Amino acid sequence: MAESRRARGSDGGREAVASATSRVVEPYNGDVIPSLILALSLLTPIPRWETHGPPYPILDALVTAPTGTIYAASRGSLDGLSAVFRSVDGDHDWEMLAQAPSGETIRQIAIDPTGSERMLALTISDLDDVRVYRSNDGGETWRLTRTHLATTGTERIFFDPTQSDTAFFVSYGLLRAIDDGPWTEVGIAIGARSAWSSSDGGLFWTREFCYHIPCYPLDERFRSLFVSNDAGRTVVDETFDAPCLALESVAYADALTAYGAGLDCPDLLRSTDGGRTWESWDPSLDLRSLLHDGVERRIKQLVVDPRRPATLYVVATRVEGPGDGEILVSLDAGESWGDFDGPDGLSVTAVALDASDELVVGTTNGVFSFVNRTRLLPPR
């Protein structure tokens, strides 16, 4: 079974490379054809994985700022502390910006799309405390802004993509901080379990409720999805049925098309109305086969290529035991799926796209980039 998956994975990776490098060539005739063949033979694509550091285990935190700067958070560093690293030249050179306090591990990094110098970092301590730090200088300095004494396992930090300096933190409810102010409860989002912003700035959150407060043991529980079109400042604009409560990863291909996955979502979800209603999306059943082929896996992260919105990447990890993450790819908006071979022998923990929309991955042994360049061969 493993050999079958590897063969399929190799094909998926080659198809992804071909999609990224292929060009439409008009038909020629006459003496032009030998020249074209010669030119093509001189330019041979060499896709490969490269790493330039940091050589430490990367967890979930791997993000690219609108400026092209890549940030990664490691489980450890030379001093054994979790640390934030930065590359401003597309994964060629890295510098360590800051280290987390002893006993804390950096699990998420969020960057403000309206101002890349504004950042959030979420850490989880050995005692399961959840802490949120903020930087206003691109990660050079940080300060603690919020502490929760317990974790839900689905905490998330993010910024509104349309309203300047508007940050959110979901954990036992939804909190908002405006213009670097204090975190305050979003009153209309009491009990939120997961939350995210759409590409056009809509604020979404899920919660569970019943007819009694507090819920009786035998009460029927309802999952709801709420939407606010002004970052939660006023009343809820719309309410829908939630496909699951813990939507961990939501990625938008355009203003209307979104994909989602979470802890209690057995399948990949798709929305065609901006995130308001969702359906299971796996027409070919390829994804289901890859996720349940011998070892049970779940979708941990989704990434959509902004220049090729039909290209989707998924990080799939074991449901039980070590993470053992791998990359899955679809080149046709989720119609079909295949494996995308990661760096040999390493478990993939997170994926991102650099400024050129080439794949960058966090692994159990550092950050790697998928290099899809061309090699100029000397003339014969």
Sequence and secondary structure as in RCSB ss.txt:
>XXXX:A:sequence
MAESRRARGSDGGREAVASATSRVVEPYNGDVIPSLILALSLLTPIPRWETHGPPYPILDALVTAPTGTIYAASR
GSLDGLSAVFRSVDGDHDWEMLAQAPSGETIRQIAIDPTGSERMLALTISDLDDVRVYRSNDGGETWRLTRTHLA
TTGTERIFFDPTQSDTAFFVSYGLLRAIDDGPWTEVGIAIGARSAWSSSDGGLFWTREFCYHIPCYPLDERFRSL
FVSNDAGRTVVDETFDAPCLALESVAYADALTAYGAGLDCPDLLRSTDGGRTWESWDPSLDLRSLLHDGVERRIK
QLVVDPRRPATLYVVATRVEGPGDGEILVSLDAGESWGDFDGPDGLSVTAVALDASDELVVGTTNGVFSFVNRTR
LLPPR
>XXXX:A:secstr
 HHHHHHHHHHHHHHHHHHHH        TTHHHHHHHHHHHEEEEEEEE  S  S EEEEEEE TTS EEEEES
  TTS  EEEEESSSSSS EEEEE  TTEEEEEEEE TT TT EEEEEEETT  EEEEEESSTTSS EEEEEESS
  S  EEEE SSSTTEEEEESSSEEEEETT   EE GGGTT  EEEE TTS EEEEEEE SSSS  TT   EEEE
EEETTTTSS   EEEE S S EEEEEESSSS EEEEETT  S EEESSSSSS EE  TTSHHHHHHTSSS EEEE
EEEE SSSTT EEEEEEESSSS   EEEEESSTTSS EEE  STT  EEEEEE TT  EEEEETTEEEEEEEEEE
E    
